C-alpha cells in the first residue's frame, strides 16, 4: 500500500522467518518498499522484533538511511515469538515520527484488549498515522482481529503468498472498515465503557444562555454604551428667540463635546469624559473574558454533545435507527456522559429509544436517584440499532404519556439525539410540537450529530434522505415551533449551538461598543491635536497674564530707623 507521512517508523515482525525461501522473499519485498517509498522520506527509523526488540538506530535518521536500511533488511534473522507490545512501547517513545508501518507475520502474543488500551493511552493528543500489513501469515484473520482493530490504523493490507508467485492485494472490505475506525465514534469501546456510572452532582442548576444573559448581559450589568453616555448626552436644541427675532440653535463646545449617533438614529451632543470611557472599556474587556469562559464551559464534556440540560423534568429521545449501527458505541457513550454529569439534580426523567418502533425505558417518568440512573445505563448498553427514524411516534409517546400532566408542572424538556432527518415531513412535526407546547412550560431541544456520509459501509438507504445542511434546516424549523434550542455537532467539534450563538452575539455587541467608544475618544484627541489656536483666545490669554503680573503684590521696602522724639529724649 501507499505509506503516508514524511517521518516514518518501520516495525518488522521477524517471528515467522524459519523457512529460508520465505525469508528471502520477505527481504526482497522489504527492499522494494525501501527503494520505492521509504528512501524519499525525510526521516526513517527501523526496528525488528520477535521475543526481544532490535532497533537499527537509537533515534530517527535522515542521512545515509537508504544504504543502512538495505543492509539491515539483508541481515534480518528469526527471533522467537511476536512481542508486539514491547515493540510498540519502544517505538512510541520516538516523538519525531508522524507515521508508523507495522509488518506482521504472525498473531501478537498479547490480546487485542491489552493492545487497544495501551495504544489509546499513548495516542492521546498525538497525530500518528498507522499502516498495518499482514504479510504471508498462516492466519491472516487472526492478525486482522488482534492487531488492526486494536490500533488506530489508517489502512490495513493482507499479503499472502500463492504457490506460483507473490500476489499483492489489498483486502478492500477490511481496509474500508478499519479506515473508518480512525473516526472517534468508530473506535473500540472507551475504557470502563460497560462499568457503572461515576455520578457527579452539579453544584448549581444549569441555565440557558438567554436566561443567563438576563443577569450577566451588558444591559443587566449597565454596560450598554448608551446607558453609560446618557448622563452626558444632550439633544440639539433649535428654538425661536423673540428678543432676537430669529431661530437660534444650541452650540457645541468643540473642545469637550462630540456629535454621536444614538441607537434610535438621532444625533446627540456628547460630553466626552475620558476617565469614564477608559474605565468603561476595561469593564467591557472583563465581561468578554467572562463570556469566553462560558463558551469554553459549554464546549466540553457532556455539554459538547447535549448542550446545557436545564429543565427539572426531562425525557431523552434517542435515535437507534439502523443507519446508526456503526456509531452505537458513540451514542451509548453520549448517554453515559449525560447520565453522569447532568441528570442527578433533576426531579425525574425517562429515556425513549426509537427506530421503526419505540422502546421506552420506563412506562413513565421516574425520580433521578442514583440507582435509577444506574439502571438506565444498564438498559442503554442493551440497545440495538434497527429500522428507520419514526421520530413522530416517540414524540407523541413522550408528550401524551410522560408529560400527560404537563399543565400541572413547570420546567419540562424533551432532548432529541439524532443523526438524520425523521421519516415524517417537517411541517407535520412542527405543527404537532407547536400545538403540544403552546401554553405550557415544555420545550423540545434537538442535538444533531453529523457523521460522514460515507461512514455507513453497509449501504443502507434511510426512509428519507437529506444532506447535513438540509437536515439542520429542518430541525431548526421544528425547534423554533417548540421554543427550544438547536445544537449541531460532529467529529470536528460544534458546528452550531443556540446557547453559544447567544454568548457570541453579546461578545460582538461588546466589541462594537468598544470600537465606538475608542472612535469617540480618538476623534476628540485628533480635533484637539490638529485644531489651530484662536487669535482671540491667544490675546485673551496674554491679557490674563499681564493682569496677573500687575496684581502680583510688590515687595515692601525695609522700614526707616525711627528718630527719637523730644518727649522720649526727655
Secondary structure, DSSP 8 states (H G I E B T S, - for coil): -----SEEEEEEE-TT--SHHHHHHHHHHHHHHHHHTGGGSSEEEEEEESSSEEESSSS-B-SSHHHHHHHHHHT----SS--HHHHHHHHTT-TT-SEEEEEESS--SS-HHHHHHHHHHHHTT---EEEEEEES-S-HHHHHHHTGGGTTEEEEEEE-B-SSSB-----HHHHHHHHHTTSGGGSS--TTTTS-------SS----HHHHHHHHSTTTTT--HHHHHGGGEEE--EEEETTTTEEEE----TTTEEEEE-TTS-EEEEE--HHHHHHHHHHHHHHHHHHHHHHHHHTSTTHHHH-----SEEEEEEE--GGGGGGHHHHHHHHHHHHHHTSTTSSEEEEEEESSSEEESSSS-EE--HHHHHHHHHHHTT----S---HHHHHHHIIIIITTTGGG--SEEEEEEESS--SS-HHHHHHHHHHHHTTSSEEEEEEEEE--TT--TT----SS---HHHHHHHHHHHHHHTT--EEEEETTEEEEEHHHHHHHHHHHHHHHHHHHHHHHHHHHHHHHHH----HHHHHHHHHHHHHHHHTS-------------HHHH-
